[in-house]
């Protein structure tokens, strides 16, 4: 993730957003983004299917040098 974040920041991106499922099957994925310093920005109920919410994470990227 650090490589992706650095690459995007170097291209001028200021924010990175990722989405995943809210089901138990994706608990590890959500924990991964938590550990990487992403904020949970939104949860949209029943996005993928009934009972399967969209969980949106976001992280502000460091401004590029120069």
Secondary structure, DSSP 4 states (H G I P E B T S, - for coil): -HHHHHHHHHTT--EEEEEEE-SGGGHHHHHHHHHTT-EEEEEEEEEEETTEEEEEEEEEPPPPP-
